[in-house]
């Protein structure tokens, strides 16, 4: 695949880092926008493997870093789920400006909850894919563990996630508490593919059941067998990419 680094501004004026992945042939039959998992980045190996599998099937992929993560500007501590939604919408607008508007939205973990929330507002989107997504964004609050009370008392605290330190503020937890994704799923109005591993120890399989149960047809479920939450094995990530491409062919132009 051909991959190009670009940047685009978010609503706060921060430059967000992105990659546009294109098929080697140059022939693009559809485009996808990818939202990465909480505290991850566009350069997560699983994301790269999925993008490569999609471009091999003629699907261009736009992947970017949310504010304050990866190579993007901004302060992660000042962000929350709502700002992620704004970043995602800006990414879709930028895609329309530079190439073509996204027809497929793909979200990994918390990114899956995010694509569900913005999909209805994007007329170009025909298909939505979640990978290991929580049914309720508030699920990620468990990652702060015993620090939650400290965050609420002091206003912020340092939390280690995936071996890296992040500052989490009370406004982040408060914002999560106000989200209602399940209610939105029933009004999605797009084809939905729910991908989840039965043995996912980070976001349990019951989340996939809740998302699938709340969704209206057309909807599909893809079991990821023995894969872990981050799709750390290349074969698992490539499998997801190939299956998304085959499934989406029915819904994209």
C-alpha positions as a Markdown table, in Angstrom:
| # | Residue | x | y | z |
|---|---|---|---|---|
| 1 | Unk | 0.0 | 0.0 | 0.0 |
| 2 | Unk | 1.0 | 3.6 | -0.5 |
| 3 | Unk | 1.0 | 5.7 | 2.7 |
| 4 | Unk | 1.2 | 9.4 | 3.0 |
| 5 | Unk | 1.6 | 11.5 | 6.2 |
| 6 | Unk | -0.7 | 14.6 | 6.5 |
| 7 | Unk | -2.0 | 16.9 | 9.1 |
| 8 | Unk | -5.4 | 18.7 | 9.5 |
| 9 | Unk | -6.7 | 21.2 | 12.1 |
| 10 | Unk | -9.3 | 20.2 | 14.7 |
| 11 | Unk | -12.0 | 22.6 | 16.1 |
| 12 | Unk | -9.5 | 23.9 | 18.6 |
| 13 | Unk | -6.9 | 24.8 | 16.0 |
| 14 | Unk | -4.5 | 21.9 | 16.9 |
| 15 | Unk | -2.9 | 20.1 | 14.1 |
| 16 | Unk | -3.8 | 16.4 | 14.1 |
| 17 | Unk | -1.5 | 13.9 | 12.5 |
| 18 | Unk | -2.9 | 11.4 | 10.0 |
| 19 | Unk | -2.0 | 8.9 | 7.4 |
| 20 | Unk | -3.8 | 8.2 | 4.1 |
| 21 | Unk | -3.3 | 4.7 | 2.9 |
| 22 | Unk | -4.0 | 3.9 | -0.7 |
| 23 | Unk | -4.0 | 0.7 | -2.8 |
| 24 | Unk | -0.8 | 0.2 | -4.8 |
| 25 | Unk | -2.8 | 0.1 | -8.0 |
| 26 | Unk | -4.2 | 3.6 | -7.2 |
| 27 | Unk | -7.7 | 2.3 | -7.9 |
| 28 | Unk | -10.0 | 3.2 | -5.0 |
| 29 | Unk | -13.5 | 1.7 | -4.8 |
| 30 | Unk | -14.3 | 2.9 | -1.3 |
| 31 | Unk | -12.8 | 4.9 | 1.6 |
| 32 | Unk | -12.7 | 4.2 | 5.3 |
| 33 | Unk | -12.1 | 6.3 | 8.4 |
| 34 | Unk | -10.4 | 4.6 | 11.3 |
| 35 | Unk | -10.7 | 5.6 | 15.0 |
| 36 | Unk | -8.1 | 4.1 | 17.2 |
| 37 | Unk | -8.5 | 2.8 | 20.8 |
| 38 | Unk | -8.2 | 4.8 | 24.0 |
| 39 | Unk | -4.7 | 6.2 | 24.5 |
| 40 | Unk | -3.5 | 4.3 | 21.4 |
| 41 | Unk | -2.5 | 5.9 | 18.1 |
| 42 | Unk | -2.9 | 5.5 | 14.3 |
| 43 | Unk | 0.5 | 3.6 | 14.3 |
| 44 | Unk | -0.7 | 0.7 | 16.5 |
| 45 | Unk | 0.5 | -2.4 | 14.6 |
| 46 | Unk | -3.1 | -3.8 | 14.5 |
| 47 | Unk | -4.3 | -0.6 | 12.8 |
| 48 | Unk | -1.5 | -0.8 | 10.2 |
| 49 | Unk | -2.2 | -4.5 | 9.4 |
| 50 | Unk | -6.0 | -3.8 | 9.1 |
| 51 | Unk | -5.3 | -0.8 | 6.8 |
| 52 | Unk | -3.0 | -2.9 | 4.6 |
| 53 | Unk | -5.6 | -5.7 | 4.3 |
| 54 | Unk | -8.2 | -3.1 | 3.3 |
| 55 | Unk | -6.1 | -1.3 | 0.7 |
| 56 | Unk | -5.3 | -4.7 | -0.9 |
| 57 | Unk | -9.1 | -4.9 | -1.6 |
| 58 | Unk | -9.2 | -1.4 | -3.0 |
| 59 | Unk | -10.4 | 0.5 | 0.1 |
| 60 | Unk | -8.5 | 3.6 | 1.0 |
| 61 | Unk | -8.0 | 4.2 | 4.7 |
| 62 | Unk | -7.7 | 7.5 | 6.6 |
| 63 | Unk | -6.3 | 7.0 | 10.2 |
| 64 | Unk | -5.4 | 9.7 | 12.6 |
| 65 | Unk | -4.3 | 10.5 | 16.1 |
| 66 | Unk | -6.8 | 12.1 | 18.5 |
| 67 | Unk | -5.8 | 15.3 | 20.2 |
| 68 | Unk | -2.8 | 14.9 | 22.5 |
| 69 | Unk | -2.0 | 11.4 | 21.3 |
| 70 | Unk | 0.6 | 10.0 | 18.9 |
| 71 | Unk | 1.9 | 12.8 | 16.7 |
| 72 | Unk | -1.0 | 15.1 | 17.2 |
| 73 | Unk | -0.9 | 18.5 | 18.9 |
| 74 | Unk | -2.8 | 19.3 | 22.1 |
| 75 | Unk | -3.1 | 18.3 | 25.7 |
| 76 | Unk | -4.5 | 14.8 | 26.2 |
| 77 | Unk | -5.5 | 15.7 | 29.8 |
| 78 | Unk | -7.8 | 18.4 | 28.4 |
| 79 | Unk | -9.6 | 16.0 | 26.1 |
| 80 | Unk | -12.6 | 13.7 | 26.6 |
| 81 | Unk | -15.0 | 11.5 | 24.7 |
| 82 | Unk | -16.9 | 14.5 | 23.4 |
| 83 | Unk | -13.7 | 16.1 | 22.0 |
| 84 | Unk | -12.9 | 12.8 | 20.3 |
| 85 | Unk | -16.3 | 13.0 | 18.5 |
| 86 | Unk | -15.4 | 16.4 | 17.3 |
| 87 | Unk | -12.0 | 15.2 | 16.1 |
| 88 | Unk | -13.6 | 12.3 | 14.3 |
| 89 | Unk | -16.1 | 14.6 | 12.5 |
| 90 | Unk | -13.3 | 17.0 | 11.5 |
| 91 | Unk | -11.4 | 14.0 | 10.1 |
| 92 | Unk | -14.4 | 13.0 | 7.9 |
| 93 | Unk | -14.7 | 16.6 | 6.7 |
| 94 | Unk | -11.0 | 16.7 | 5.8 |
| 95 | Unk | -11.3 | 13.4 | 3.9 |
| 96 | Unk | -14.1 | 14.9 | 1.8 |
| 97 | Unk | -11.9 | 17.9 | 1.1 |
| 98 | Unk | -8.7 | 16.1 | 0.0 |
| 99 | Unk | -10.0 | 12.9 | -1.5 |
| 100 | Unk | -13.5 | 11.5 | -0.9 |
| 101 | Unk | -15.9 | 11.4 | 2.0 |
| 102 | Unk | -15.8 | 8.2 | 4.1 |
| 103 | Unk | -18.2 | 5.5 | 3.2 |
| 104 | Unk | -17.0 | 3.2 | 6.0 |
| 105 | Unk | -16.3 | 4.1 | 9.7 |
| 106 | Unk | -14.2 | 1.7 | 11.7 |
| 107 | Unk | -13.6 | 2.1 | 15.4 |
| 108 | Unk | -11.4 | 0.0 | 17.7 |
| 109 | Unk | -12.4 | -0.2 | 21.4 |
| 110 | Unk | -13.5 | 3.3 | 22.6 |
| 111 | Unk | -13.0 | 4.4 | 18.9 |
| 112 | Unk | -15.9 | 1.9 | 18.2 |
| 113 | Unk | -18.2 | 3.8 | 20.6 |
| 114 | Unk | -17.1 | 7.0 | 18.9 |
| 115 | Unk | -17.9 | 5.9 | 15.3 |
| 116 | Unk | -21.4 | 4.8 | 16.4 |
| 117 | Unk | -22.0 | 8.3 | 17.8 |
| 118 | Unk | -20.9 | 10.3 | 14.7 |
| 119 | Unk | -22.1 | 7.9 | 12.0 |
| 120 | Unk | -25.7 | 9.2 | 11.7 |
| 121 | Unk | -24.4 | 12.8 | 11.2 |
| 122 | Unk | -22.2 | 11.8 | 8.2 |
| 123 | Unk | -24.4 | 11.3 | 5.1 |
| 124 | Unk | -21.6 | 9.7 | 3.1 |
| 125 | Unk | -21.3 | 6.8 | 5.6 |
| 126 | Unk | -23.0 | 3.5 | 4.5 |
| 127 | Unk | -21.3 | 1.0 | 6.9 |
| 128 | Unk | -20.0 | 1.1 | 10.5 |
| 129 | Unk | -17.6 | -1.4 | 12.0 |
| 130 | Unk | -16.8 | -1.8 | 15.7 |
| 131 | Unk | -13.8 | -3.9 | 17.0 |
| 132 | Unk | -13.8 | -4.8 | 20.6 |
| 133 | Unk | -16.0 | -1.8 | 21.4 |
| 134 | Unk | -17.7 | -1.1 | 24.8 |
| 135 | Unk | -21.4 | -0.7 | 24.7 |
| 136 | Unk | -21.1 | 2.2 | 27.0 |
| 137 | Unk | -18.2 | 4.6 | 26.8 |
| 138 | Unk | -18.1 | 4.8 | 30.6 |
| 139 | Unk | -16.6 | 1.4 | 30.5 |
| 140 | Unk | -13.2 | 2.9 | 30.0 |
| 141 | Unk | -13.5 | 4.5 | 33.5 |
| 142 | Unk | -12.5 | 1.2 | 35.0 |
| 143 | Unk | -9.0 | 1.8 | 33.6 |
| 144 | Unk | -8.4 | 4.5 | 36.2 |
| 145 | Unk | -9.1 | 1.9 | 38.9 |
| 146 | Unk | -8.3 | 3.0 | 42.4 |
| 147 | Unk | -7.4 | 6.5 | 41.2 |
| 148 | Unk | -11.0 | 7.5 | 40.5 |
| 149 | Unk | -11.6 | 8.9 | 43.9 |
| 150 | Unk | -8.3 | 10.8 | 43.8 |
| 151 | Unk | -9.3 | 12.3 | 40.4 |
| 152 | Unk | -12.6 | 13.4 | 41.8 |
| 153 | Unk | -11.1 | 14.8 | 45.0 |
| 154 | Unk | -8.0 | 16.5 | 43.5 |
| 155 | Unk | -9.5 | 17.3 | 40.0 |
| 156 | Unk | -6.8 | 15.1 | 38.3 |
| 157 | Unk | -4.4 | 12.3 | 38.8 |
| 158 | Unk | -1.7 | 10.4 | 36.9 |
| 159 | Unk | -2.9 | 7.0 | 35.7 |
| 160 | Unk | -0.8 | 4.3 | 34.1 |
| 161 | Unk | -2.5 | 2.7 | 31.0 |
| 162 | Unk | -0.6 | 0.1 | 28.9 |
| 163 | Unk | 2.6 | 0.9 | 30.9 |
| 164 | Unk | 2.4 | 4.6 | 30.1 |
| 165 | Unk | 1.5 | 7.6 | 32.3 |
| 166 | Unk | -1.5 | 9.7 | 31.4 |
| 167 | Unk | -3.1 | 12.6 | 33.3 |
| 168 | Unk | -6.9 | 12.0 | 33.7 |
| 169 | Unk | -9.0 | 14.9 | 34.9 |
| 170 | Unk | -12.4 | 14.9 | 36.5 |
| 171 | Unk | -14.0 | 16.5 | 33.5 |
| 172 | Unk | -13.1 | 13.3 | 31.5 |
| 173 | Unk | -15.0 | 11.1 | 33.9 |
| 174 | Unk | -17.9 | 13.5 | 34.1 |
| 175 | Unk | -18.1 | 13.6 | 30.3 |
| 176 | Unk | -18.2 | 9.8 | 30.1 |
| 177 | Unk | -21.1 | 9.7 | 32.5 |
| 178 | Unk | -23.2 | 11.8 | 30.2 |
| 179 | Unk | -22.9 | 9.5 | 27.2 |
| 180 | Unk | -25.6 | 7.2 | 26.0 |
| 181 | Unk | -24.4 | 5.0 | 23.1 |
| 182 | Unk | -26.9 | 2.2 | 23.4 |
| 183 | Unk | -29.9 | 4.5 | 22.7 |
| 184 | Unk | -28.0 | 5.8 | 19.7 |
| 185 | Unk | -27.3 | 2.4 | 18.2 |
| 186 | Unk | -31.0 | 1.8 | 17.5 |
| 187 | Unk | -31.2 | 5.0 | 15.5 |
| 188 | Unk | -27.9 | 4.4 | 13.6 |
| 189 | Unk | -29.5 | 4.0 | 10.2 |
| 190 | Unk | -26.4 | 2.3 | 8.8 |
| 191 | Unk | -25.2 | -1.2 | 8.2 |
| 192 | Unk | -23.3 | -2.4 | 11.3 |
| 193 | Unk | -20.6 | -5.1 | 11.7 |
| 194 | Unk | -19.7 | -5.9 | 15.3 |
| 195 | Unk | -16.3 | -7.6 | 15.7 |
| 196 | Unk | -15.4 | -9.0 | 19.1 |
| 197 | Unk | -13.2 | -11.7 | 20.6 |
| 198 | Unk | -15.0 | -14.0 | 23.0 |
| 199 | Unk | -11.9 | -14.1 | 25.3 |
| 200 | Unk | -11.4 | -10.3 | 25.3 |
| 201 | Unk | -10.3 | -9.5 | 28.9 |
| 202 | Unk | -10.4 | -5.7 | 28.4 |
| 203 | Unk | -13.9 | -5.2 | 27.0 |
| 204 | Unk | -16.0 | -8.3 | 27.7 |
| 205 | Unk | -18.0 | -10.1 | 25.0 |
| 206 | Unk | -21.2 | -9.0 | 26.7 |
| 207 | Unk | -20.6 | -5.5 | 25.3 |
| 208 | Unk | -20.8 | -6.9 | 21.7 |
| 209 | Unk | -24.1 | -8.7 | 22.7 |
| 210 | Unk | -25.5 | -5.4 | 24.0 |
| 211 | Unk | -24.5 | -3.5 | 20.8 |
| 212 | Unk | -25.8 | -6.2 | 18.5 |
| 213 | Unk | -29.0 | -6.5 | 20.4 |
| 214 | Unk | -29.7 | -2.7 | 20.3 |
| 215 | Unk | -28.9 | -2.4 | 16.6 |
| 216 | Unk | -31.5 | -2.8 | 13.8 |
| 217 | Unk | -30.8 | -4.7 | 10.6 |
| 218 | Unk | -28.7 | -4.8 | 8.5 |
| 219 | Unk | -26.3 | -6.0 | 11.2 |
| 220 | Unk | -23.7 | -8.7 | 11.4 |
| 221 | Unk | -21.4 | -10.2 | 14.0 |
| 222 | Unk | -17.9 | -11.5 | 13.5 |
| 223 | Unk | -16.3 | -13.6 | 16.2 |
| 224 | Unk | -12.5 | -13.0 | 16.5 |
| 225 | Unk | -11.9 | -16.4 | 18.1 |
| 226 | Unk | -8.8 | -16.4 | 20.3 |
| 227 | Unk | -7.7 | -12.8 | 19.5 |
| 228 | Unk | -6.8 | -10.4 | 22.3 |
| 229 | Unk | -8.2 | -6.9 | 22.7 |
| 230 | Unk | -5.4 | -5.1 | 20.8 |
| 231 | Unk | -5.3 | -7.7 | 18.0 |
| 232 | Unk | -1.6 | -8.0 | 18.8 |
| 233 | Unk | -1.2 | -11.1 | 16.5 |
| 234 | Unk | -0.7 | -10.0 | 12.9 |
| 235 | Unk | -2.9 | -12.9 | 11.6 |
| 236 | Unk | -5.8 | -11.7 | 13.7 |
| 237 | Unk | -5.6 | -8.1 | 12.5 |
| 238 | Unk | -5.2 | -9.1 | 8.8 |
| 239 | Unk | -8.3 | -11.4 | 9.2 |
| 240 | Unk | -10.3 | -8.5 | 10.5 |
| 241 | Unk | -9.3 | -6.3 | 7.6 |
| 242 | Unk | -10.1 | -8.9 | 5.0 |
| 243 | Unk | -13.5 | -9.7 | 6.6 |
| 244 | Unk | -14.4 | -6.0 | 6.8 |
| 245 | Unk | -13.6 | -5.5 | 3.1 |
| 246 | Unk | -15.7 | -8.5 | 2.1 |
| 247 | Unk | -18.7 | -7.4 | 4.3 |
| 248 | Unk | -18.6 | -3.8 | 3.3 |
| 249 | Unk | -18.7 | -4.6 | -0.5 |
| 250 | Unk | -22.4 | -5.1 | -0.1 |
| 251 | Unk | -23.0 | -1.6 | 1.2 |
| 252 | Unk | -20.5 | 0.8 | -0.5 |
| 253 | Unk | -20.7 | 2.2 | -4.0 |
